[in-house]
């Protein structure tokens, strides 16, 4: 395999799809050496097939706002790879959603799901619908219109969507209500992230953040460090950031920063239950600003226009959006003494940022490993739905611990270099690739 040749061909076929091309290049560069040891992969053109989605659904979503005016958005579902299980991946509602973004997310999801040890393929979907400022009734009507177009292409053994940016329990509920009406069957397993009264799993709302901190714990233990007493900067203040902040605090760390599009809140005294609860209230307000946090808590300070990475910290956790931490941010963190960075968001760091972290020799791990706890717990939710049972929080948490430990072990196995430095990016990419590639090889040319 020649990475440059494959990338040149992809750029020709998919011009301007920067996020998608970035994600593919990162994986191909990581796996090139291992791939070339397997001529059977080359003969079956595994990479050339793997980098293209199985299919893409694009559809118009027309709905009526509270003023009675007709609105039109674009909806998408990208079924990327089903070699190891039914398609599985979130739905994102955000004004910046486009095919490039969803293809990158679906590609990443394929490897992330392979790492979880569970039988799930990769997919992603969403719309350029912007939920910020919308009423509950408008969001319901949009979700119903979205599902009207999608329902016939998903199912518990076909494609199982979940939440993502802009899609939480409320949106999943509205979408499932419409799915049930259209399909005329009560398949709770068709969506994950559901309410607890109708098939949801305990710990699912917290799972992405909790799993990320379990992974970080293993990273630190491997390096002879501890999270107890460490200062942590977190970007975002939504569900993922809340889960990460909650577990970090529980493990004895001090979360000194959270951020939003409007700026960063410096929180030198760390989090407590009241502050953590208020993070959820901020997200539920649909205003997408973090400044009110500092208005409510006197020991916190809001700094407009700044990122979380401007706050001195030991551990940096991007929890918001792709490419949110760039090379300059990474350099600032390194200069301020940060010794660990882990992507809790998907592809949260730019290639320049990753190179800066790895060049400085600090601990760094990619989103497809760090944030896999969310989709892993979605997989556990699917299992509970299929068995028509509900596990306790302790049972789910125990399984999540095991999965994150297994992911860390796979990263160490494939990512340990001769000098002893663990390249978690390389380790995660190779581990996920080998599982999917072998499955594709055994299933023939399809």
C-alpha positions in Angstrom: 0.0 0.0 0.0 1.2 3.5 -0.9 -0.6 6.1 1.3 0.1 9.0 -1.1 -1.3 7.1 -4.1 -4.5 6.2 -2.2 -4.9 9.7 -0.8 -4.4 11.3 -4.2 -7.2 9.1 -5.6 -9.5 10.0 -2.7 -8.8 13.7 -3.1 -9.7 13.5 -6.8 -13.0 11.7 -6.1 -13.9 13.7 -3.0 -12.5 17.2 -3.4 -12.8 19.6 -0.5 -13.9 16.9 2.0 -11.2 17.9 4.5 -12.4 16.2 7.6 -13.0 12.9 5.9 -9.6 13.0 4.1 -7.8 13.9 7.4 -9.3 11.0 9.2 -8.4 8.5 6.4 -4.9 9.8 6.1 -4.3 9.4 9.9 -5.4 5.8 9.8 -3.5 4.9 6.6 -0.2 6.4 7.9 -0.6 4.4 11.1 -1.3 1.0 9.5 0.9 1.2 6.5 3.8 -0.9 7.9 1.5 -3.6 9.3 -0.7 -3.6 6.2 2.3 -4.3 4.0 3.1 -7.4 6.0 -0.2 -8.9 4.8 -0.2 -9.4 1.0 -3.7 -11.0 1.3 -5.0 -7.6 2.3 -3.4 -6.0 -0.7 -4.8 -8.7 -3.1 -8.3 -8.2 -1.8 -8.0 -4.3 -2.0 -9.1 -4.1 1.7 -8.0 -0.5 2.1 -9.5 0.8 -1.1 -12.8 -0.8 -0.1 -12.6 0.2 3.6 -12.2 3.9 3.0 -15.4 4.3 1.0 -18.8 4.0 2.8 -21.1 1.1 1.8 -23.9 3.6 1.0 -25.0 7.2 1.7 -28.7 8.3 2.1 -29.4 12.0 1.5 -32.8 13.3 2.0 -34.8 16.5 2.4 -36.4 17.2 5.8 -39.3 19.6 5.6 -41.0 20.8 8.8 -43.1 23.7 10.1 -41.8 26.1 12.8 -43.8 27.8 15.6 -44.6 30.7 13.3 -46.2 28.4 10.8 -43.4 28.9 8.3 -42.1 26.0 6.3 -38.4 25.1 6.8 -36.2 22.8 4.8 -33.0 21.0 6.0 -30.8 18.3 4.6 -30.7 14.9 6.3 -28.1 12.2 5.9 -27.3 8.6 7.0 -23.9 7.1 6.1 -23.6 3.4 6.5 -19.9 3.0 6.4 -19.0 -0.6 7.2 -20.8 -3.7 8.5 -18.1 -6.3 8.4 -18.3 -7.0 12.2 -21.9 -6.2 12.9 -24.9 -4.0 12.1 -24.2 -0.3 11.4 -23.9 1.7 14.6 -23.3 5.4 15.1 -24.8 8.6 16.2 -27.0 11.3 14.7 -25.7 14.8 14.8 -27.9 18.0 14.5 -25.6 21.0 13.9 -25.6 23.8 11.4 -22.1 22.7 10.2 -23.1 19.1 9.3 -22.2 18.1 5.8 -21.1 14.9 4.0 -17.4 15.3 4.7 -18.1 15.6 8.5 -20.3 12.6 8.6 -18.0 10.5 6.4 -15.1 11.2 8.8 -17.3 10.3 11.8 -18.6 7.1 10.1 -15.0 6.1 9.2 -13.8 6.7 12.7 -16.8 4.9 14.1 -15.9 1.8 12.2 -12.6 1.4 14.1 -13.9 2.7 17.4 -16.7 0.1 17.4 -14.1 -2.6 16.5 -12.1 -1.6 19.5 -15.1 -2.1 21.9 -15.0 -5.9 21.6 -18.7 -5.8 20.6 -20.2 -6.8 17.2 -21.0 -3.4 15.7 -20.2 -1.8 12.3 -19.7 1.9 11.7 -22.2 4.5 10.6 -23.1 8.2 11.2 -25.9 10.5 10.3 -27.4 13.9 11.0 -28.7 17.1 9.6 -27.7 20.8 9.2 -30.7 21.6 11.4 -29.5 24.0 14.2 -31.3 23.2 17.5 -30.0 26.3 19.3 -32.9 28.6 20.1 -35.6 26.2 18.9 -38.6 25.4 21.0 -39.4 21.9 22.3 -42.3 21.7 19.8 -40.1 22.7 16.9 -37.5 20.1 17.8 -40.2 17.5 18.1 -41.6 18.3 14.6 -38.1 18.3 13.1 -37.2 14.9 14.7 -40.5 13.4 13.4 -39.9 14.7 9.9 -36.3 13.4 10.0 -37.4 9.9 11.1 -40.1 9.9 8.4 -37.3 9.8 5.8 -34.9 7.5 7.7 -37.1 4.8 9.3 -37.1 2.3 6.5 -33.3 2.1 6.4 -32.7 1.3 10.1 -33.5 -1.6 12.4 -32.1 -3.5 15.4 -30.1 -5.9 13.2 -29.5 -3.4 10.3 -28.5 0.0 11.5 -28.8 1.4 15.1 -28.5 5.2 15.4 -27.8 7.0 18.7 -27.3 10.5 19.9 -24.4 12.8 19.2 -23.9 16.6 19.1 -27.4 18.3 19.3 -29.1 15.0 19.9 -29.9 13.8 23.4 -32.5 11.8 25.2 -35.3 14.2 24.2 -34.5 13.9 20.5 -34.1 10.2 20.6 -37.5 9.9 22.2 -39.2 12.0 19.5 -37.5 10.0 16.8 -38.4 6.7 18.3 -42.0 7.7 18.8 -42.2 8.4 15.0 -40.3 5.2 14.2 -42.7 3.1 16.2 -45.7 4.7 14.5 -44.3 4.1 11.0 -42.9 0.6 11.6 -45.8 -0.5 13.7 -43.6 -2.5 15.9 -42.0 -2.0 19.3 -38.3 -2.5 18.5 -36.6 -0.5 21.2 -33.2 -1.8 20.0 -33.4 0.3 16.9 -32.1 3.4 18.7 -29.8 3.7 21.8 -29.6 6.5 24.3 -33.3 5.9 25.2 -35.2 7.0 28.3 -35.1 4.6 31.3 -38.8 3.9 31.1 -38.7 2.4 27.6 -35.5 0.4 27.1 -32.7 2.8 28.0 -29.6 1.6 29.9 -28.4 2.9 33.2 -25.1 4.9 32.9 -25.6 5.5 29.1 -25.8 9.4 29.5 -22.6 9.4 31.5 -20.8 6.6 29.6 -18.7 8.6 27.1 -17.2 10.8 29.8 -16.9 8.0 32.4 -15.3 5.6 29.9 -12.8 8.3 28.8 -11.7 8.8 32.4 -11.3 5.0 32.9 -9.1 5.0 29.8 -7.1 7.9 31.1 -6.7 6.1 34.4 -5.1 3.2 32.6 -2.8 5.5 30.6 -1.6 7.2 33.8 -1.1 3.9 35.6 1.0 2.6 32.7 3.1 5.7 33.0 3.4 5.5 36.8 1.1 8.6 37.3 -2.2 9.2 39.1 -5.1 11.4 38.4 -5.7 12.2 42.0 -4.8 15.8 42.7 -4.3 16.6 39.0 -5.8 19.7 37.4 -8.0 19.1 34.4 -9.2 21.5 31.6 -12.3 20.4 29.7 -13.8 22.0 26.5 -17.5 22.1 26.2 -20.2 21.8 28.9 -22.7 19.3 27.4 -23.4 15.7 28.1 -19.9 14.4 27.3 -18.1 17.2 29.1 -20.4 16.7 32.1 -19.7 13.0 32.3 -15.9 13.6 32.1 -16.1 16.4 34.7 -18.2 14.2 37.0 -15.9 11.2 36.8 -12.7 13.2 37.0 -14.0 14.9 40.2 -15.0 11.6 41.6 -11.5 10.2 41.0 -9.9 13.1 42.9 -9.0 15.5 40.1 -9.8 19.2 40.1 -11.7 20.4 36.9 -10.4 24.0 36.6 -11.9 24.9 33.2 -14.9 24.3 31.1 -15.7 26.2 27.9 -18.2 27.2 25.2 -18.4 29.1 21.9 -18.4 32.3 23.9 -15.3 31.7 26.0 -13.9 29.8 29.0 -14.8 29.6 32.6 -11.8 29.4 35.0 -12.9 27.3 38.0 -9.9 27.2 40.3 -11.7 25.5 43.2 -12.9 22.6 41.0 -16.4 21.0 40.7 -19.0 20.0 43.2 -22.4 18.5 42.8 -24.2 21.8 42.4 -21.7 22.9 39.7 -22.0 19.6 37.9 -25.8 19.8 37.9 -25.7 23.3 36.6 -23.6 22.1 33.6 -26.7 20.1 32.5 -29.0 23.0 33.2 -26.8 25.2 30.9 -27.0 22.6 28.1 -30.7 22.2 28.5 -31.2 26.0 28.2 -30.4 25.7 24.4 -28.5 29.0 24.5 -25.0 27.4 23.8 -23.1 29.8 26.1 -21.1 29.1 29.2 -20.8 32.6 30.7 -23.8 32.1 33.1 -21.8 29.5 35.0 -19.5 32.3 36.3 -22.6 34.4 37.1 -24.0 31.7 39.3 -20.8 30.7 41.1 -18.7 33.4 42.7 -15.5 31.4 42.7 -15.5 31.0 38.9 -14.4 33.6 36.3 -15.6 33.9 32.7 -12.9 34.9 30.2 -14.6 35.8 26.8 -13.1 34.6 23.6 -10.6 32.2 25.1 -10.4 28.4 24.9 -10.1 25.9 27.7 -6.5 25.4 26.7 -5.5 28.9 27.9 -5.9 27.7 31.5 -2.9 26.0 33.1 -3.6 22.3 33.7 -2.1 18.9 34.0 -4.6 17.1 31.8 -6.4 18.4 28.8 -9.6 16.8 27.6 -11.3 18.1 24.4 -14.9 17.2 24.8 -16.7 19.4 22.2 -16.0 19.2 18.5 -13.5 17.9 15.8 -10.3 19.9 15.4 -11.1 22.1 18.4 -7.5 21.9 19.7 -4.9 23.2 17.2 -1.1 23.3 17.0 -0.9 26.7 18.8 -3.2 25.4 21.6 -1.1 22.3 22.0 2.1 24.4 22.2 0.5 26.6 24.9 -0.5 23.5 26.9 3.0 22.0 26.7 4.5 25.3 27.7 2.2 25.5 30.7 3.2 22.0 31.9 0.4 19.8 30.6 1.6 16.2 30.7 -1.5 14.3 29.4 -4.1 15.0 26.6 -6.9 12.7 25.6 -9.5 13.3 22.9 -13.0 12.8 24.4 -14.5 14.4 21.3 -14.1 12.7 17.9 -10.8 13.8 16.2 -10.7 16.7 18.7 -7.1 17.6 17.9 -5.6 18.7 14.6 -2.7 16.7 13.1 -0.4 19.6 14.2 -1.6 19.4 17.7 -1.0 15.6 17.8 2.5 16.1 16.4 3.2 18.7 19.1 2.0 16.4 21.9 3.9 13.4 20.7 7.0 15.4 19.9 7.0 16.6 23.5 6.7 13.1 24.7 3.5 13.7 26.7 0.8 11.1 27.0 -1.7 11.4 24.2 -4.6 9.2 23.1 -7.1 9.5 20.2 -10.9 9.7 20.4 -11.6 6.4 18.8 -10.0 4.8 21.9 -10.7 7.3 24.6 -14.4 8.0 23.9 -15.4 4.5 22.9 -17.2 4.0 26.2 -20.2 5.8 24.8 -20.8 3.5 21.9 -19.8 0.5 24.0 -22.6 1.3 26.5 -24.9 1.7 23.5 -23.9 -1.8 22.5 -24.7 -3.0 26.0 -28.1 -1.2 25.7 -28.7 -3.1 22.5 -27.9 -6.4 24.3 -30.3 -5.6 27.1 -33.0 -4.8 24.6 -32.4 -8.0 22.7 -32.6 -10.0 25.9 -35.6 -8.0 27.2 -33.8 -7.3 30.5 -32.3 -4.4 32.3 -28.9 -4.6 34.1 -28.1 -2.6 37.2 -25.9 0.4 37.1 -23.1 -1.6 38.8 -23.4 -4.3 36.1 -23.2 -1.8 33.3 -20.3 0.0 34.9 -18.4 -3.2 35.5 -18.7 -4.1 31.8 -17.7 -0.6 30.8 -14.6 -0.9 33.0 -13.7 -4.1 31.3 -14.2 -2.7 27.8 -12.0 0.4 28.4 -9.3 -1.8 30.0 -9.4 -4.1 26.9 -9.2 -1.1 24.5 -6.2 0.3 26.5 -4.5 -3.1 26.3 -5.0 -3.3 22.5 -3.5 0.2 22.1 -0.5 -0.8 24.2 0.0 -4.0 22.2 0.1 -2.4 18.8 1.4 1.1 19.8 4.5 0.4 22.0 7.6 1.7 20.2 11.2 0.4 20.6 12.0 3.3 22.9 9.1 2.4 25.2 6.9 5.4 24.2 3.3 4.3 23.6 1.9 5.7 20.4 -1.8 5.4 21.3 -2.8 6.8 17.9 -1.0 4.0 16.0 -2.1 1.4 18.5 -5.8 2.2 18.3 -5.7 2.5 14.5 -3.9 -0.8 14.0 -6.0 -2.7 16.5 -9.3 -1.5 15.0 -8.1 -2.0 11.4 -6.9 -5.6 11.9 -10.2 -6.7 13.2 -12.3 -5.1 10.4 -9.8 -6.1 7.7 -9.8 -9.8 8.7 -13.6 -9.8 8.8 -13.8 -8.3 5.3 -11.2 -10.7 4.0 -13.2 -13.7 5.3 -16.5 -12.5 3.9 -15.3 -12.3 0.3 -15.5 -9.5 -2.3 -18.8 -7.8 -1.5 
